[in-house]
Amino acid sequence: MLRGGVLNGLSRASGQRHRRLMSVWKDVPKGPEDAILGVTIAYNKDENPKKINLGVGAYRDDNGKPFVLSSVRAAEARIQSEKRPMEYLPVIGDKEFLSNSLKLAFTEDNEFLKNDLIASIQALSGTGACRLGAEFISRFHKSSTGMPLVLMPSPTWANHPGIFRDGGCEVGKYRYYDPDSCGFDLEGCVEDLKSAPVGSVVLLHACAHNPTGVDPTMDQWEVLSETIKRAGLLPFFDMAYQGFTSGSLDIDAGAVRKFVEDGHRVMLAQSFSKNFGLYGHRLGTLSMLTDSDKEKMAIESQLKILARTIWSNPPIQGSRIVNEVFKDNSFYNSWTEEMSRMANRIIDMRKQLSDKLVELKNPRDWSHITRQKGMFCYSGLSPAQVEAMKEQFSVYLISSGRISMAGVTSANVEHLATAMDAVTK
Ligand SMILES: Cc1ncc(COP(=O)(O)O)c(C=O)c1O
């Protein structure tokens, strides 16, 4: 029954008309809130001036403020001054942007790129690229079980299972995180991949694994590459943090490039949210290595059919910004410098946090804080400890103990270390 609110002030007759129409949705259950949203809501209500929000999934500067790169601002201003038209982009996206995106991931010298054998499409950021990839897999890549099957690390980005399931794939897991070492469970991972059905897709985080911050070393990637090849699996890389992890575009793309060298026909989802700070512009690419021009054309034709019914044409502004940055050397240099500054601020915060815990003589081994990479630190704090941090110190994070290092600053790191020390002693 509808009460007050919407119906207030309406005549009885029109009220009745509304009441009948709106009951259509009475059986829709309310879905659960996103865990991170809940953290932010609780944080916003807290009046403690020392409160810290470690749930955020976007970069913050050392003053805790969102950050727009100056190269992006300059490129935006140039585009604005040119008063370009705002017509639709082609369904496939902006060709110049796609070329820039592929060069960034695979390098200009890549043989597939030089021979025009990489199928690609502009997508609504990393999320959209993963979703389009899932839709494609569900139609064209069945595993030996007869179903399209995507195996993902345990744990993985909270959105991955839903993206791939809603995209029509079956979803499975492989072992990844070892809670004892707060590191990578290579043995468990290899064992699970070896027993996976042939033709399964293996979802891999190219760098800065979310939520654990645990990345395989290059030696471990070598083992994974060999295992995946022997088991007849297809690697799907999700690269949401290229350049934002170590500060180097090349280091962060190391695993993807290695798999390409090793002969895998990788699928790749790229995001420009973090490394360009283009979060709201929703800019990304889905690409796939192919073996012939015919294959490439066929794949792109299918990707266009998929995109056409989801978003039709991708947004225009983000790709223009990236193209401007790539065209102008001074913009490009300023971009890589600022990107690396963002990465290094996070690396520095990891060090400061870990040093402070040592200073406080906390008995735990916190070396994983600096070993882990990227925006997230899987602290190893239990749900009860996370709750105590909130109740006693106004430090907010999700119950898995994942800390967004982007929320740590020179001004709050001491308070954070004090809270972590107190709840773990
Ligand atoms: C692992 C991973 N993949 C993909 C994304 C997608 O982000 P976006 O859709 O903003 O590119 C994220 C963002 O948090 C992520 O952590």
The ligand as an SDF file (V2000), in Angstrom:
LIG
                    3D

 16 16  0  0  0  0  0  0  0  0999 V2000
   39.9940   -5.7290  -10.8690 C   0  0  0  0  0  0  0  0  0  0  0  0
   39.1590   -4.6490  -11.4350 C   0  0  0  0  0  0  0  0  0  0  0  0
   38.6780   -4.8090  -12.6600 N   0  0  0  0  0  0  0  0  0  0  0  0
   37.9290   -3.8580  -13.2300 C   0  0  0  0  0  0  0  0  0  0  0  0
   37.6260   -2.7030  -12.5720 C   0  0  0  0  0  0  0  0  0  0  0  0
   36.7650   -1.7680  -13.3270 C   0  0  0  0  0  0  0  0  0  0  0  0
   36.7220   -0.4590  -13.0880 O   0  0  0  0  0  0  0  0  0  0  0  0
   36.1440    0.5020  -14.1990 P   0  0  0  0  0  0  0  0  0  0  0  0
   34.8740   -0.0680  -14.6790 O   0  0  0  0  0  0  0  0  0  0  0  0
   36.0150    1.8100  -13.5220 O   0  0  0  0  0  0  0  0  0  0  0  0
   37.1650    0.5340  -15.2780 O   0  0  0  0  0  0  0  0  0  0  0  0
   38.1060   -2.4960  -11.2690 C   0  0  0  0  0  0  0  0  0  0  0  0
   37.7720   -1.3030  -10.5080 C   0  0  0  0  0  0  0  0  0  0  0  0
   37.7980   -1.2210   -9.3330 O   0  0  0  0  0  0  0  0  0  0  0  0
   38.8990   -3.5010  -10.7030 C   0  0  0  0  0  0  0  0  0  0  0  0
   39.4120   -3.3780   -9.4810 O   0  0  0  0  0  0  0  0  0  0  0  0
  1  2  1  0
  2  3  1  0
  2 15  2  0
  3  4  2  0
  4  5  1  0
  5  6  1  0
  5 12  2  0
  6  7  1  0
  7  8  1  0
  8  9  2  0
  8 10  1  0
  8 11  1  0
 12 13  1  0
 12 15  1  0
 13 14  2  0
 15 16  1  0
M  END
$$$$
